[in-house]
Amino acid sequence: MKRRKFLKKSSIGTAGVFSTPLLASCQEKPKDSTLLNDKVKIIKPIVVCTWNFHKATAKAWKVLNMGGNALDAVEQGVMIEEADTNNQTVGVGGRPDRDGNVTLDACIMDKESNCGAVLCMQNIAHPISVARKVMEETPHVMLAGKGAEQFAYEQGFNKTNLLTEQSKKEWLEWKKTSKYETIINIENHDTIGMLAIDKNGDIAGGCTTSGMGYKYAGRVGDSPIIGAGLFVDNEIGGATATGVGEEVVRTVGSFLIVELMRQGKSPQEACEEGVKRIMQKNKGRKDFQIGFLAINKNGETGGYCVHPGFSYSQYTEEGQINHPAESFIKA
Ligand code: ASP
């Protein structure tokens, strides 16, 4: 049953440091804005994503610049990384679990708070697009494992071998010791979480990953969990996360950051508070990385992380830029 029909039937839903500089060409903030700072100008369209995935933001920008909507922009943007076999943390070429199977997680959220996710799905190259299909074609939010894969085939997706020779070789090497440890910044490549605002001022977000390399079979992190790895509220802004998902889930990180922005914090302040909450819960533990990225309705952005090394990529009409994020623990 299509989502719209389902909703009708069930009668639900009837009713800082790196903040973006003001851009001369941007429009004045409308009077009915929900945000507090009257001096802030709206920056749109804009797209940001975790890490230096500049090809992904360039693709999303192309969609936005041609008048496309934020949802299409984030889907097409993150698909660039899903298809890149050299990126060993997203899509095809991702590191496998400890048994040698590549399992992918992704979620997507639109301006009306519709959302879709796939968890622990094998053999499909573009989990973000399957997540979108879950959102648009089913009455559900999440599909997992074999069910998600089966649904993808029904929607016309092809079976793809996700394990590249390189990732297989490294996994076989890892198996010699089978030591599981979190690696703080894997060559500056990690999960891609993307947030976009289109020309109408509407926000959407997407997040996609192969998760932690050599994880337990069946392990799911924060990335496909709405509120943890990604959250969007079109009245306020959006947030997304990268790093050790277990820590992000414990504080429902992305939801927390959007709620902090609702209370008046800037994206930068909200990301800093998000990381601080996690550090408080961990009482001195420091052997993990988390990076948060946020955008508010005005197009202001912020990012913050536990250890130095996290950055985020941004594309506006001013061009593309990579922002290194400040960290809780200094170098
Ligand atoms: N957050 C992802 C996860 O825990 C991994 C990552 O960002 O590296 O699955």
Boltz pocket constraint, residues with backbone or C-beta under 6 A from the ligand:
constraints:
  - pocket:
      binder: B
      contacts: [[A, 89], [A, 190], [A, 191], [A, 209], [A, 210], [A, 211], [A, 212], [A, 220], [A, 221], [A, 222], [A, 223], [A, 241], [A, 242], [A, 243], [A, 244], [A, 245], [A, 246]]
      max_distance: 6.0
